[in-house]
Amino acid sequence: MVPATTRAALTAVALGTLVLLSGVGASATVAQQPPAVDRPTHDGQLTTASVNDSTVPDGEEIVERFEQRLVSLETVVMRYEMTMRFGNRTTTTERKLWVDRENDRIRTETETNRTDLTTVRNETAIVTYDAESNQVRRIERSSETTPKTLIGPLVNGSELTYEGRERVGGEPTYRLDAEPTNSAGSGSIDVTLWLDQETYFPTRIATVTETGGDEVTTTIRIRNVTLNEPIPDDRFTIDVPKDADRREHSVPDRSTYDSLPALRENTARSVPEPDIPDAYTFEEGVVTTGADGDSVSLQYAAGDESFRVVTRPATGYDLGEVEALEEVDIGNETGYYTEYEYGGATTAVLVLPCENATHSIYGDLSKDASIDIAESFGCE
């Protein structure tokens, strides 16, 4: 299990990327043309624009034009600067990005005083070359196990709300708030976009993620944008020196089963036999085979509610150091519990580290029910 603070940071980055380049079907929640807003922001560079302009489209039309812009994207070339703040730590990364949506290809270049990294994702592989260490890593792609480009839905959808007009760096923009409709239990997330008034493409994206009392803010500033212009094919290849250190990696195999007996026959991992609450039934199981062994995920459902029991190789994390997690007794073992509020629902997460495996239980459960399920199989 990824520690809570790291998970929050990853969520913020993923959502920022989602609203930038995904093709999600977003539903619009738009009041009548609201006044321009002057909200405090973390960088303090926003100023209010005048609203006395009858030529400005109304909020619903602005949301529709943004959705149309996402749908119409074929290629994107841009630079962006991403700043992440967590506690007293601030990191800033600047990258160049090329996206070919039609052919499912991406290239990124990251260059700092310590990093010179190029990653290309094309039809057959993901290749990363680190010029500083002269090392290249290659992961073969497969349509079954590798998701599509950033255009693909990292989150199933967002509800967009038009908030008004603001100036960002002296340039007029439209401001939208995006509420993810599926947070995967990752806590409270606020996403804000500022759109160029001519192209309806974001010039800035900000996310604020709160989980377990921790807050991570991520700001993406976008510039030098070119949309729907041809990108040469050689942009999606890397000329790697012959003497580079080459490392091959494979994508984990993933198999889905609709019965527990079939799953057990196809994994070397010991599969838990949890005592589940009344009304819940087994829905599906997934076996993922990686370099460290099999991971098994069992999903149970009762109507619209569901939970998962996941067993994976021991992680080695000291979860006792994560402040967001509460220690709980699981028989003679120690488990770690937390829960997240999102969209009016509570997601429970319980982790039970054992010597040879780590078990996780998460979903629409109470704390007591989560503990009861963990106690039913324990560290067998």
Helices and strands as residue ranges (DSSP letters): H 4-21, E 27-28, E 46-48, H 59-72, E 75-86, E 89-100, E 105-111, E 116-121, E 125-130, E 135-140, E 158-168, E 171-180, E 188-196, E 202-211, E 214-227, G 233-236, E 245-249, E 253-257, H 260-265, E 281-290, E 293-302, E 305-313, G 319-321, E 326-330, E 333-342, E 345-353, E 357-363, H 367-377
